[in-house]
């Protein structure tokens, strides 16, 4: 983009819609409440506000990059299209049978989540492809037409097609799509060989069903958004952030909306990786806490960790294994129901519980004064002095402390014989411990020691809780970047155009076929590059190659990165060496005498990342001027302490804020515990470090 270009980043969250406008090096942002009935309304409202701040017209905007939780929410709330699944005879119940995994092993009353589609919405056709992609039983047009007639009679809006082993041979799926297009041209169709061409039928079928379920909803929303923006004089192209951390065209997003399911959190991880590069940090813990959820991601060597399967709509308090698996490229993160709007209650064992239920923006926590009666985390933060009731969201929302105290007393304090302060302290500690525990488990699963990491915090609620989280995790350094309250939206503007193509083709190293591998990776590279070219016709494109490998007999694979030379001039010895190297890092040692197999091949085509200049960090100087003081509850001390209130925008490079302190800005507040001190770095980051740890 040109140096003086005008770009807009928009992130629709469960509570707030964040809008960021960049005009050259200037940056302007706003948070507006999400409008559930018509999400595009909040975007238009926020766009006009930031344009007024920047002194530009909507017609001056040259690029819009958008991320949204709409796809996720539609899956969680089960409010997608009336969808049918066409699958192979004998596999009708795969999405209900799930796998043999029990996410609560000793719960005798375990209730498995309901499949997205009940049995009467699942149809079968004959025809069979084997595990090598060869056709064992033919599928005829007459077979398909009989099923399509039943679907037409039932009035389905969308159809998912998932046939066994179609990732190796999509011929039968393509025939089903052809018949559907001829007989039901107005019905949306998704086929698994395009949406998720990977082995493991449960994950693949579930992914194509999810794509079909939300496809009409997302197509309608994206169409309305385009129309509304055109009506406001915006003539530029609109792009969508996808779950893997890159940008795709609005048409690709409409065709594959399941790739948008983690788009907002992905933008946050890209934002944190950009900050990590600026500071030369190789080990970063990204902490994103908004109004509904908190997301934690490990970033190594300025690159977020990625995965090819994740879960959405977990039914057991966000417990791994209790949700719907989605098999697409995604930035790997742990997500828990802990946000500013997460509601607190006391359970049957007289313990304080927080989330995953959220007040959202309608009605919002009790302190919003919009009819909410249950206490949220924001209510606890307000009572603890972390928030200024007269200056929340830049003063656009007036908070009501009395409502918070009443709600905390009624739903927590009265049951546990606590006053409002004790109840607020309990709620805050529970939510902070939930997040700390999730971070510990995620780190252990990845063989990492968090004491070696730097935390980067963003999202409207994260700076309020990050200091306490660092105390619990033993993390000495915390960075809160400029624009932290709208970090994901800024991350959209830092993301490259990218698309990852992958395919399951089983191969043992003992049967290594270099020419077949070279041809397969070349095809995937061409496919991924083609998607990127629909967004950017001129930039150079980089290709990143990856294979998923395991020892024969193991159930799951590990990702192995390859250079372009290793991928396009394949050698079995090199593949084996790379696998054993990464396997040893994860599990301590290789396994001698076992064959190795490859199950999935992947190519990610991406435009070059934005150039990042390292900053020259400074040591602390004079104390930053405060514009008042307030009583701030310090969790480690267990009492209120006098804390100066400092305007972040007034802090100059090198100025210090000694904890306890509150550093305020329009979109959030940074709480500096008594155990920490902070310095403003040259790029505007607030650098929070344990007292005495800074050289």
C-alpha positions, 0 to 999 in steps of 0.5 A: 500500500502507498505510504499515505494510504487510508485503511480500515480494520474492523473486528466484530466481537461479542460485546464491542465492535472495534474500528481502526483507521490508519492514515499513513502513520496516523492511527485512529480507533473507536469501540462501539457496542456490537449490534447483534440484529444487524452487525454492519450497523456498528461498522458503519457507525464506527467508520463514521466516527474514526473518519471524523477523527482522521479528517477523511471521508469514507470514500477516501478509504482504500482498503477494508480488512474485517474479522468477525465472531459471527461465524463462531456465534452462529455455530455456538447458538445453533442459528444457521441455515436449514442444512442437509448432509449427504454422505456414503451409505454406512456413514450417516451417524459419523458426526454423532458417534464422534470418536472414542475419546471421552473428555471427562473420563470418569463422569458416568453421566457424561452427556456428549454434545448434540451433532449440528444436524439431527439424524433426519437431516442426514442422507446417504448415497451408495458408491464407495471409494477406498483408502487409496482413492480407487472406486470400489462401487460406482455412484450413478446420477439416478442414485443421487437424484433420488436423494436430491428429490427428498432434499428438495421436498424437505426445503433445505437451504444448504447442503453439505456433501461428505463422502468417504475418502473423497479427499483422495478422489473427489469424483463422487462428491463433484457428481453430487454437487453437479446434480444439486446445481441442476435440480436445486440452483438456489441451494448453497452447496459445500463439498468436503474435498474442497472445504477440508481435503484431509483424512479422519472422516469425523473431523472432515464431515463436521467441518463441511457441515459447519461450513454449509450451516453458516454459509447462507448466513455469512453470504447474506451478511457480507452482501449486506455489508458491501451494499451498506458500505457502497451506500456510504460512498466506500468503493474499495475492496473488502477483505476478510481475516481468516483463522490461519492469520492471513487475509482472503477475498470477500468471495473466498470468505463467502465460499469457505466461511468456516475459515473465518471461525477464529478470525478475530483471535487470529488478528490478535496473534498477528498483532502480538507477533508484530510487536514481538518482532519490533522488540526482537523477542523470540518467546512471547505469550499473547494474551487477548481478553475482550468482552466475552472470551480470553485467548492465549497463544504461544509465539516463538521466533515472532511466528504464532504457533499453528494447528490444522484442527481446533474446536468450537462451541465447547459444552463443558466449560470450554473443556478440550474434546467437548466441542465441534472439531473443525479441520482447517488451518488455524493459529493454535490458541487456548480460548476460555470463557473469561471476558469483561462480560462473563457472568459470575455465580455461586455453584452448588458447592458454594464456589464462585464460578465465572463464565462461560455465559456472557452478558455481551453488549445486550444487556451487558454487565449490571454496571452498563445500566441497560437492564443487566442484573447479573454481575460480570467481570467488568462489575468486579473490576469497577468495584476494585477501582480498576475502571473510572465510571465516568471515562469508560470506552472514552467516556461513551458509556457511563458506568453505575458502581451501585448497580455493580455492588448490588449485583455482586451482593445479590448473586455472590456476596449474600450466598457466601456471607461477603460484602460487595468488595470481597465478592468482587475480589473473589470474582476477579481472582477466580477469573485470573486463576482460570486464565493462569491455569489455562496458560500453564496447561497450554505451555506444558502441552507444548513443552514450554516454561512460561517464566522465559516468556514475555507477555503481550496484552491487548483487548479491552479487558486484558490490560486490566488483568495482565499484571495480576496474570504475570504475578501468578505465572511468574512472568517478569515482563509485560508489554501493552502496545499502543492501541491495545484495546483494539489490538485485533483490528490493528492486527488485521492491518498487519496481516499478509494475504495468505492461503493454506492448501492442504491434502491427505495423501498417506505415504510411508518413508519406506515407500518414499516416492519423490516424484509423486511428492514433488507433483503433489506439493507443486499442485498445492502451491499452485492452488494456494497461490491462486487464492492469494492472487485473487487478493493481490495481483502484483506482490511477490508470493512466498511459499511455506511447505509443511508435512505432518508425520508420525511413527507407524501405529501412532494416532496423531502427527506432528508438523514438520517445516520444510524449506522450498529446496527440501520440499521440491527436491524431496529426499527420504533421509532429509524428511527422516532427519527433520522428523526426528529432530522435531520429535526429539524436541517435543518428546525427548528422544526418537523411537528407534527401529520404527517406520515413519509415515506422512499423512498430510501435506501443506503449502501456505502461500503468503505475501511478504510480511510487513517490514518491522524496524527494531526499536532502541529500548530506553531505561526509566527516567523521571516519573510520569505526571498524574492527573489524580489518584484513586483507591485501587485494590491490589490482589497481592496485598489484599487491600486498597492502595493509593494509586496515581492515575496517569494519562497514557497519551501524556506519558513521554518516552522514558517516563516511569509509572511506579506501581500501584498505578492506573494508566488510562486511555480511551479503549482500556486501562493498564493496571500496574500492580504494587509489585511492578513498575512501568516505562513508556518505550519509544514506540509507545508500548508500556513496558511493565517489569517486576520491581528490581528486575530491570537492569 
